[in-house]
């Protein structure tokens, strides 16, 4: 399942949960911040605490636990207790979708870079060398993922 497909699944789960539109919008804003700040080989830790995310988005601290619980119920995040601190993580399903999306970006973003390793320039009409290099890079990337 691609990253966008899983995100759409999370949105449909939020709609089905019966929350208000404002609460759903707040949940999606927090989820975007968590996605942005997720790090590690498995995207298993968010660099920011819930309080820091709430401060960045201008959310009151009383709304934060409710929205985080909502995101946890729909399967977008998990929270792990480490001593007195709760660590926010993307759910394993969501993290896998994000990893797939990142691999896709590694392959496709150079296509849209004006001066990439493929020597693509706007207005270039002969793309044979471009596609040959792209196929080689794609083959190498996919082989390294096995």
N, C-alpha and C positions, 0 to 999 in steps of 0.2 A: 504494500500500500504506500503510495507516495505521500510525502509530507503534507501537501495541500489537501489530499483526500482525508487524511487523519484529522487535520485541523477542521475540515468541514464536518467530520463526524462529531468532533467535540462541540462545535456550534450547534449541531442538531440535538445532541444530548442536553445542552444547556437550554435550548428551546423547549424540549420535552419535559424538563424538570419543573416548569411552571414558574420560574422566577420572573420578576419584572424586567422590562427592557433596560432600565437603568442599571439594575444589578448585573444583568448579563453583559452589558457594555463595560462595566467595571471589572468583571471577571476576565473578559477578553483583554482588557488593557493590562491587567496584572499578569495574565498568561504571556502576553507579548514581552513584557519586561523579564519574566522568568526565562523565556526562550532566549532572549538577547544575552542574558548574563549566565547562561548555563555553560559550564566548562567541564573539562576532564575527558578522558578517552571515551567514556560512556555517557557523556553529558549528565553526569550523576550528581553534580553539586551546583547550586546557584551561588554565585559570588556575593550576592546581596542578601541581607536578611529581609524578612517581611517588613520590618519597621523602615528600613532604608528604601524599599520599593514604595511603601505607602508615602513616605516623605517626598520621593521623586514625583509621584503622580498627584500629590496633594490630597490624599485620601485620609479620612479620619481613622485613627487607630482602632476604633470600635467596629468599623466596617470590615477591617482586614481579616479577622478570624472567620467571619461568616463567609466571605468570598473565597478564602483559601479552602474552607471546608467544602464549599460548593464545587470548586475545581477538583478537589480530591474525590468527591462523590461521582463526578462524571468521568473520572479516569484520566485527567490531564496531568495531575501532579501527584507526588507522594511526599509525605513529611516524615522525617526520621528524627527521633530525639537523640541528641548527643549531649549527655549531661543535662544542663539546664537550657540548652539552645535547641531549637527545632530547625533542622536543615531542610530546605525546600529543594526538591528534585523533580525533574520531569518524570512522568510515568515511564516504565520500560517500553511500552508501545509507542509513546510519543517520542522518546529518545531515539528509537530505531527509525521512525519516520524522518526525524531531523537528520540523522546520519545519512540516510539515503538521499535526502534533499541536498545535503552538503556535497556528497559525491557527484550528484548531477550538476551542481553549480561549478565544481572544479573542472568538469568537462566542458560545460557550455559557456561559462563567462568569458574565457579567452576568445570565443567567437565574436563577441561584441566589443572587444577592446580594440581601439583603432590601430595600435601598434603592438600586437602580441607576438608570441614566438612563431605564429603562422605567417607573419609578414603581411597581414591583411590591411589594406588601406581603402578608404572610401573611394568608390569609382573604379575599383579594380575589376576588369572584365574576365581575366583568365584566372579561374579559381582551382585549376587542377593541382598545383603545388600545395595550395591551402588544404584541400580535402585529403590529399595523400598524407600530409603531416598530421592532420586531425585524426585520421583513421589509425595511424601509428600510435599517436598519443593515447587515443581511446583504448586500443588493444593493450597497451602497456599498463594503463590505469586499471582496467578490468582484471588483467592477469595478477596485478599486485594485490587486489582485493580478495583473492581466493585463499 
